């Protein structure tokens, strides 16, 4: 499971609204909803977010320890 708590904290620190992130990173509202629910998104999306916020991927997400998900 992934967690995006770091992303929300970073947005607060930079005084950026979630709706502003849509435009800055060129992501959809569907993707923003997935992020809000701690659901996985593509690496392309994460790279765009990192570039928009000028940060590293570890600054916006973490992989929670625990049970491994079954591969499809």
N, C-alpha and C positions, 0 to 999 in steps of 0.2 A: 504494500500500500504506500502511496506517495502522500506527502503532506506539503501544503503550500503556505503554511503559517508564516514562514520567513518572507514570502512575497508580500503578504498583507502588511507585515511590520515595516518592510522596506518602503511600500507605498505611503504608509503613514509618515515615516521619517522624511520622505521626499515631498510630502504634501501633494501627492498625486491621487486623484480619485480613480476608482475602478473604471468608470466610464472614460476617463482620459487615457487609461491604459489601452482601451480598445483601439483608439486612434494612433497612439504612440507606437504600439507594437503591431498594428494592423491585424488584430485578431477579431473573431466574431463573438457575438453575444453568446452563442452556443458554447464556444471554447471558454469564455469567462464563467459560464455556469458550471462547466466541468471542473474548472479550477476551484470554484467556490465549494464544490462537493468533494474535493480531494480525489477526483477521478483522473486517470492518466490522460495526458495530451501528447501530441507528437513532439519529437525532438526539434523539429523545425519551429514550432510554436515557442518552445522554451528558448531557443536561440534568438528569436525575434524579441522576446521579452527581455532577455539579458542585454541585447544590443540597445534596446530602447532605454533601459534603466542603467546602462553602463555598469554592469555587474557580472559576476560569475554565476554559473548555474547553481552552485552550492549556496549562494546567497538568497536564492528564491525558492528552493525546494529541498526536501530530504526524503529519503526512503525509510519508512518506519520499520523497525525490526519486528519480527513476528513470523507468523505462518507464511510460507511461500504459497503464492497462487499457482494453480495448476496451469501448465502450458497447454495451449489449444492446438 
